[in-house]
């Protein structure tokens, strides 16, 4: 998964949650998320794929926010790695 794909997925998830909060339609967001999910399935981290397949979108967004930084997607942000 590229950093651009990760950013797009993160933005789509955030947009969907904003639409939910404002009680607006979120169909376009869901379509975008599903399209990105298919696009990254073979290269995304296992846990992210798991969350997306189960439609655990909050966990997917948390994963993107906590595990990877936007500048260097694919490398853990912890000092241990």
C-alpha positions as CSV (number, residue, x, y, z in Angstrom):
1,X,0.0,0.0,0.0
2,X,1.4,3.4,-0.9
3,X,1.3,6.4,1.3
4,X,-1.1,8.1,-1.1
5,X,-3.5,5.1,-0.8
6,X,-3.2,5.3,3.0
7,X,-4.0,9.0,3.0
8,X,-6.9,8.5,0.6
9,X,-8.3,5.8,2.8
10,X,-7.8,7.8,6.0
11,X,-9.6,10.8,4.4
12,X,-12.5,8.7,3.1
13,X,-13.0,7.2,6.6
14,X,-12.8,10.6,8.2
15,X,-15.3,12.0,5.7
16,X,-17.7,9.1,6.3
17,X,-17.6,9.7,10.1
18,X,-18.2,13.4,9.5
19,X,-21.3,12.6,7.4
20,X,-22.6,10.2,10.0
21,X,-22.2,12.9,12.7
22,X,-24.1,15.5,10.6
23,X,-26.7,12.9,9.5
24,X,-25.8,13.4,5.9
25,X,-25.5,10.7,3.2
26,X,-22.4,8.6,3.3
27,X,-22.9,6.5,0.2
28,X,-20.1,8.1,-1.8
29,X,-17.7,7.6,1.2
30,X,-18.6,3.9,1.4
31,X,-18.1,3.4,-2.3
32,X,-14.7,5.1,-2.1
33,X,-13.6,3.0,0.9
34,X,-14.7,-0.2,-0.8
35,X,-12.8,0.8,-4.0
36,X,-9.7,1.6,-2.0
37,X,-10.1,-1.7,0.0
38,X,-10.0,-3.7,-3.3
39,X,-7.1,-1.7,-4.6
40,X,-4.9,-2.2,-1.5
41,X,-6.0,-5.7,-0.4
42,X,-2.8,-7.4,-1.6
43,X,-0.4,-4.9,-0.1
44,X,-2.1,-3.5,3.0
45,X,-1.1,-4.7,6.5
46,X,-3.0,-7.8,7.6
47,X,-4.8,-6.0,10.5
48,X,-6.0,-3.2,8.3
49,X,-7.4,-5.6,5.8
50,X,-9.1,-7.4,8.6
51,X,-10.8,-4.3,9.9
52,X,-11.9,-3.2,6.4
53,X,-13.3,-6.6,5.6
54,X,-15.3,-6.6,8.8
55,X,-16.4,-3.0,8.2
56,X,-14.8,-2.0,11.5
57,X,-14.1,1.4,10.1
58,X,-13.4,3.0,13.5
59,X,-10.7,0.4,14.1
60,X,-9.3,0.9,10.6
61,X,-9.0,4.6,11.1
62,X,-7.4,4.1,14.5
63,X,-4.9,1.7,12.9
64,X,-4.0,4.3,10.3
65,X,-3.7,7.1,12.9
66,X,-1.8,5.1,15.5
67,X,0.4,2.7,13.7
68,X,1.8,4.7,10.8
69,X,2.9,8.3,10.2
70,X,1.7,10.1,7.0
71,X,5.2,10.9,5.8
72,X,6.6,7.4,5.9
73,X,3.7,5.0,5.6
74,X,4.7,1.4,6.0
75,X,7.2,2.0,8.8
76,X,6.0,1.8,12.4
77,X,6.3,5.0,14.4
78,X,7.5,3.3,17.6
79,X,11.1,3.7,18.6
80,X,11.5,0.0,19.0
81,X,11.5,-0.6,15.2
